[in-house]
Amino acid sequence: MIERPIIIVSPPRSGSTLLFETLSFSPALWTVGGESHGVIEGVAALHPRARGWESNRLDAAAADPATVRIVRRRFHAALRDRDGRRPPPWQPEGLRLLEKTPRNALRIPFLRQVFPGATFVFLYRESAETISSMLDGWRSGHYVSYPRLPGWRGSPWSFLLVPQWRSLAPDDLAATVAHQWATATRILLDDLAVVPAEQRCVVRYANLVADPREAIGMLCRRLGVRWDKQIGASLPLSSTTLDPPAPDKWRRNADELEPILEATAAVAARAASVARTWTRS
């Protein structure tokens, strides 16, 4: 039985794979081996196809009792420990799931119904860095989520499918990415605002990279997670890294980013304020 899951939520390219892959080394946590697209969207009623391709948004209404039972069962069937082993049939206590996919930024109300005891970890990264990385990700072609999205005439759709995507110009990638980031962030923050304080926390990407020992140590203490690994002064590159991190790497897209950052400034300021406030709490 899955108890007290830990669910990382963030917009795409915020560093969630790095955090997930690091935490998955805990002897106390279980994962589905990667992102849960197949676990959730493998349920026909939860695939965006069944919802007119509106978005990846899932609210509490999608979590009817039958669907909740199916999703819990699918997660449990896919669980693996850090060594790739399935839970033994005699497991004496609940299993702590570690879960992440950026699409979950749009699914918090649904996930709260599926896993009422879940703690949501908001991974905050500066908007300029995140949006720049999303631009690079779209152009790389490595993050295509819906290659034949009905009604979309632009590049194959990458990352999460956000509400109102049909209003976007297919030849304006910068505007598409800005809409993705701002919409996912706004919805995420709205949904987290009504989560009890004891079931949410924040990790700052900058702290995770600068001092991983401290960041992971603090997070494990906050979550009550056992840890038995040595963490170096820097973390290995995540499996989704496009190119090695570098100071101010985002500035290579500076010309395109200028109007994007202006258009998303209000949402960015709100996200930064939430990260500051939760870090102090």
C-alpha positions as a printed Julia matrix, in Angstrom:
281×3 Matrix{Float64}:
   0.0    0.0     0.0
   1.28   3.45   -0.9
   1.42   5.92    1.99
   2.56   9.55    2.29
   3.83   9.96   -1.28
   6.26  12.71   -2.18
   5.25  14.5    -5.38
   7.65  16.96   -7.02
   5.83  19.7    -8.94
   7.3   22.36  -11.2
   7.14  23.71  -14.74
   9.25  21.83  -17.29
  13.05  22.3   -17.24
  13.09  23.4   -13.6
  15.5   20.66  -12.55
  12.88  18.15  -11.43
  14.72  15.21  -13.0
  17.86  16.14  -11.08
  15.95  16.31   -7.8
  14.0   13.13   -8.53
  17.06  11.11   -9.54
  18.91  12.27   -6.43
  16.09  11.51   -3.99
  15.47   8.13   -5.62
  18.71   6.9    -3.98
  16.98   6.93   -0.61
  16.43   3.42    0.78
  13.01   4.57    1.99
  11.52   5.65   -1.35
   9.95   3.81   -4.26
   9.42   5.07   -7.81
   7.92   3.86  -11.08
  11.41   4.1   -12.57
  10.94   7.47  -14.24
   8.1    9.75  -15.23
   4.56   8.45  -14.82
   3.09   9.38  -18.21
   2.11   5.8   -18.96
   0.77   5.16  -15.47
  -1.66   8.07  -15.53
  -2.41   8.6   -19.21
  -2.58   4.84  -19.69
  -6.01   5.17  -18.08
  -8.12   6.06  -21.14
 -10.35   8.52  -19.28
  -7.3   10.5   -18.09
  -5.61  10.87  -21.46
  -6.11  14.31  -23.04
  -7.6   12.52  -26.06
 -10.62  11.66  -23.92
 -10.98  15.33  -22.97
 -10.96  16.79  -26.46
  -7.23  17.47  -26.27
  -7.93  20.44  -24.02
  -4.85  19.99  -21.8
  -3.13  17.78  -19.21
  -5.24  19.43  -16.51
  -6.91  16.99  -14.12
  -9.02  18.36  -11.31
 -10.69  16.69   -8.35
 -13.76  15.83  -10.44
 -11.63  13.43  -12.5
 -10.87  11.4    -9.37
 -14.04   9.35   -9.06
 -13.71   6.31   -6.75
 -13.22   3.82   -9.59
 -10.51   5.93  -11.23
  -8.74   6.44   -7.9
  -8.62   2.67   -7.35
  -7.25   2.08  -10.86
  -4.55   4.75  -10.58
  -3.41   3.57   -7.15
  -3.25   0.0    -8.43
  -1.25   1.03  -11.5
   1.27   2.96   -9.41
   1.66   0.08   -6.98
   2.19  -2.41   -9.81
   5.03  -0.29  -11.21
   6.91   0.4    -7.97
  10.63  -0.28   -7.81
  13.24   0.48   -5.16
  16.58   2.14   -5.88
  17.99  -1.21   -7.02
  15.1   -1.92   -9.38
  13.46  -4.51   -7.14
   9.73  -4.95   -6.7
   8.25  -4.75   -3.18
   8.1   -8.14   -1.46
   4.59  -9.52   -0.93
   5.15  -9.47    2.83
   6.0   -5.74    2.96
   5.06  -4.94    6.58
   4.42  -1.23    6.19
   3.3    1.36    3.67
   5.5    2.23    0.71
   6.54   5.84    0.14
   6.19   6.76   -3.49
   8.47   9.4    -5.01
   6.72  10.8    -8.08
   7.45  13.48  -10.63
   6.49  14.64  -14.07
   6.04  18.3   -15.0
   2.52  17.45  -16.19
   1.64  17.05  -12.52
   1.85  20.83  -12.21
  -1.64  20.7   -13.75
  -2.91  17.76  -11.7
  -2.52  18.7    -8.03
  -6.27  18.57   -7.16
  -6.53  15.17   -8.83
  -3.43  13.81   -7.08
  -4.69  15.02   -3.71
  -7.76  12.83   -4.19
  -5.71   9.83   -5.3
  -3.13  10.25   -2.53
  -4.66  12.31    0.34
  -1.51  11.99    2.44
   0.85  13.28   -0.24
   3.4   16.03    0.33
   4.01  18.32   -2.64
   7.55  19.6    -3.18
   7.55  22.78   -5.24
  10.85  23.03   -7.1
  11.49  26.7    -7.8
  13.88  27.87  -10.51
  14.37  31.42  -11.78
  12.02  32.11  -14.67
  14.7   33.27  -17.12
  16.68  30.07  -16.68
  13.62  27.84  -16.94
  12.05  29.5   -19.96
  15.37  29.61  -21.81
  15.83  25.89  -21.19
  12.3   25.24  -22.45
  13.15  27.08  -25.68
  16.23  24.92  -26.08
  14.19  21.83  -25.3
  11.59  22.53  -27.96
  14.3   23.11  -30.54
  16.17  19.94  -29.61
  13.21  17.71  -30.45
  14.03  15.55  -27.41
  10.93  16.41  -25.39
   8.09  15.85  -27.84
   5.01  14.78  -25.9
   2.29  14.76  -28.58
   3.88  14.47  -32.04
   0.55  14.69  -33.88
  -1.47  17.01  -31.67
  -4.78  17.53  -33.5
  -5.15  21.13  -34.65
  -1.53  22.12  -34.01
   0.47  23.15  -37.08
   3.72  24.14  -35.38
   6.71  22.05  -34.39
   5.77  18.75  -32.72
   4.3   19.65  -29.36
   6.82  19.42  -26.53
   6.43  19.28  -22.75
   3.07  19.6   -21.02
  -0.18  20.48  -22.77
  -1.6   23.58  -21.11
  -5.08  25.11  -21.29
  -5.73  27.55  -24.16
  -2.93  26.14  -26.31
  -5.16  26.52  -29.37
  -4.93  30.3   -29.06
  -1.18  30.2   -29.76
   0.45  31.05  -33.08
   2.22  27.91  -34.36
   5.11  29.95  -35.77
   5.83  31.88  -32.53
   7.79  29.49  -30.34
   8.71  32.16  -27.8
   5.05  32.99  -27.17
   4.19  29.29  -26.92
   6.87  28.69  -24.31
   5.88  31.81  -22.37
   2.27  30.63  -22.29
   3.31  27.13  -21.2
   5.5   28.35  -18.38
   3.17  31.06  -17.09
   0.03  28.9   -17.27
   1.65  25.91  -15.56
   3.15  28.13  -12.86
  -0.07  30.03  -12.19
  -2.16  26.85  -11.92
   0.47  25.16   -9.76
   0.6   28.1    -7.34
  -3.2   28.41   -7.19
  -3.54  24.73   -6.37
  -0.74  24.64   -3.82
  -2.22  27.65   -2.03
  -5.04  25.47   -0.69
  -2.83  22.52    0.28
  -2.27  22.37    4.07
   1.1   23.87    4.99
   2.3   20.6     6.49
   1.78  18.9     3.11
   3.84  21.27    0.99
   7.38  22.6     0.92
   9.8   24.27   -1.47
  13.26  23.5    -2.83
  15.18  26.17   -4.7
  17.06  24.86   -7.73
  19.89  27.31   -7.11
  20.42  25.86   -3.62
  20.22  22.29   -4.92
  23.02  22.98   -7.4
  25.17  25.18   -5.16
  25.06  23.02   -2.02
  23.38  19.67   -2.68
  24.42  18.19    0.67
  22.6   20.92    2.56
  19.6   21.05    0.2
  18.99  17.3     0.19
  19.69  17.01    3.9
  17.16  19.7     4.76
  14.56  18.22    2.42
  14.97  14.7     3.81
  14.59  15.99    7.34
  11.49  17.92    6.34
   9.97  14.86    4.67
  11.12  12.31    7.23
  13.09  10.38    4.63
  16.03   8.14    5.55
  19.3    8.79    3.72
  22.42   6.63    3.65
  24.42   7.94    0.67
  27.32  10.36    0.5
  26.52  13.44   -1.58
  29.39  15.15   -3.31
  29.99  18.85   -3.63
  28.17  18.71   -6.96
  25.51  16.38   -8.33
  25.91  14.27  -11.48
  24.18  15.6   -14.58
  20.58  14.46  -14.82
  19.47  12.1   -17.57
  17.62  14.94  -19.34
  20.52  17.42  -19.46
  20.91  18.95  -22.92
  24.32  20.45  -22.28
  26.36  21.03  -19.12
  25.26  23.82  -16.78
  27.07  27.13  -17.1
  26.68  30.5   -15.37
  24.16  32.69  -17.2
  23.66  30.06  -19.91
  20.17  31.44  -20.4
  21.61  34.65  -21.84
  22.27  32.97  -25.16
  18.53  33.38  -25.72
  18.48  36.89  -24.29
  17.03  38.63  -27.36
  14.04  36.28  -27.48
  13.66  36.24  -23.72
  13.31  39.99  -23.25
   9.64  40.21  -24.34
   8.86  36.85  -22.73
  10.17  37.91  -19.35
   8.22  41.14  -19.55
   5.01  39.27  -20.37
   5.49  36.76  -17.56
   6.85  39.16  -14.93
   3.78  39.08  -12.68
   3.68  35.29  -12.49
   7.46  35.17  -12.0
   7.25  37.64   -9.11
   4.51  35.58   -7.46
   6.52  32.35   -7.8
   9.61  34.02   -6.33
   7.58  35.39   -3.43
   6.1   31.98   -2.64
   9.56  30.38   -2.76
  10.95  32.99   -0.34
   8.02  32.68    2.05
   7.98  28.88    2.16
  11.75  28.71    2.51
  11.52  30.76    5.72
   8.58  28.79    7.14
